[in-house]
C-alpha cells in the first residue's frame, strides 16, 4: 500500500470544495493506497484509508500561509513519509524528501497577457509578480502538472521548455458539478432582454466594457434591456465606481449582490449570460449556462472558444460597440 499526501488548504467553498469532495470520493474507493489530506478545516470524514490534518489558522492572513509554506509543510511531509505528494496550491510543496510531486495548476493570473496595477489591484499584482515566480519555478520542478484546459497547457509550453507529456489535461466535467436542474427547465425568451453577469467586481472581470456598451444605448433601447451584476456596489473601489456610473448615466444595470450557484442557475432560465472577463482558468459561468441552454454573449477569446466548443447559442464581441449591437439585436 502506498501513501499519498494531498495539500489543499484553499478549499472551503464553491469550486475548490467541489474538487476536494471529488478527490475525496476517489480516494475512498482506492483501497490500494492510504491518503492524508492537509486542509484548513474539517470538511471531510475519516475513513479506513483516509486521515486528515486540519490547520484552521492557515487562512488568517498571507503571513500565516507563508509561515506554513516555509516552516510547517516540510515537517508534515517528514512525519507522514509519503510516496507521492499532490498539491492543489498551484505550486510544489517544500520538502526535504525525494518524493514525486503533482501540482494542480488552476490559476491563470501569472499567465495573463496584461499587467495588474499595484495601486488598484494590489493583491492581484502580488499574485502575478511575486507568487507567479514561485509558480513558474514549481512548473519546472514538478514531476506532473494537471490543468483544466488546452489553452493553459499551450501557455505553459510556450513559456517553458518542458515535455508536453508532463502536462495532463483534466476533463472539465470533473471540476464542474452543476446544481441539479430539471431537464425540462430551459431558458425562455422574454419581450424584455434580461442579462446576468455573475462576477465579482475585479478589474479583470471587465465590467467596464458592458458599461461602455450601455452608454451607447438611447433611452428607448434602455427600456428593453435589463442587466444584473452580482455585487452591491460597496465591496471595493471598482464596485463603487461602477455603481456611480450606473446612476449618473441612467444605465439599465441592477446590482443584486452576491448570489449562490443555485440562484445563478435559476437566473439562467430567464436571463442570457454576458461574459466579458479578460482572464479565467476555466470560465465556470460558460459551463453553467450551457446546462440550461441559455444564450451566451462573450468576449472573443481563445480560451472561451475552447470552453464553448460546439455550443450553438453563442455570440462573441471584441469591442463595446460590438456588444451594443448584440444587446439590441432582435
HELIX and SHEET records of a PDB file:
HELIX    1   1 UNK A   14  UNK A   29  1                                  16    
HELIX    2   2 UNK A   62  UNK A   67  1                                   6    
HELIX    3   3 UNK A   68  UNK A   72  3                                   5    
HELIX    4   4 UNK A   73  UNK A   80  1                                   8    
HELIX    5   5 UNK A  109  UNK A  111  5                                   3    
HELIX    6   6 UNK A  122  UNK A  126  1                                   5    
HELIX    7   7 UNK A  127  UNK A  131  3                                   5    
HELIX    8   8 UNK A  132  UNK A  141  1                                  10    
HELIX    9   9 UNK A  150  UNK A  159  1                                  10    
HELIX   10  10 UNK A  164  UNK A  166  5                                   3    
HELIX   11  11 UNK A  172  UNK A  175  5                                   4    
HELIX   12  12 UNK A  203  UNK A  205  5                                   3    
HELIX   13  13 UNK A  207  UNK A  215  1                                   9    
HELIX   14  14 UNK A  219  UNK A  223  1                                   5    
HELIX   15  15 UNK A  237  UNK A  248  1                                  12    
HELIX   16  16 UNK A  261  UNK A  267  1                                   7    
HELIX   17  17 UNK A  284  UNK A  291  1                                   8    
HELIX   18  18 UNK A  302  UNK A  308  1                                   7    
HELIX   19  19 UNK A  320  UNK A  328  1                                   9    
SHEET    1   A 7 UNK A  50  UNK A  54  0                                        
SHEET    2   A 7 UNK A  33  UNK A  39  1                                        
SHEET    3   A 7 UNK A   2  UNK A   7  1                                        
SHEET    4   A 7 UNK A  84  UNK A  87  1                                        
SHEET    5   A 7 UNK A 100  UNK A 104  1                                        
SHEET    6   A 7 UNK A 144  UNK A 147  1                                        
SHEET    7   A 7 UNK A 167  UNK A 169  1                                        
SHEET    1   B 6 UNK A 253  UNK A 255  0                                        
SHEET    2   B 6 UNK A 225  UNK A 229  1                                        
SHEET    3   B 6 UNK A 193  UNK A 197  1                                        
SHEET    4   B 6 UNK A 272  UNK A 275  1                                        
SHEET    5   B 6 UNK A 296  UNK A 299  1                                        
SHEET    6   B 6 UNK A 314  UNK A 317  1                                        
END                                                                             
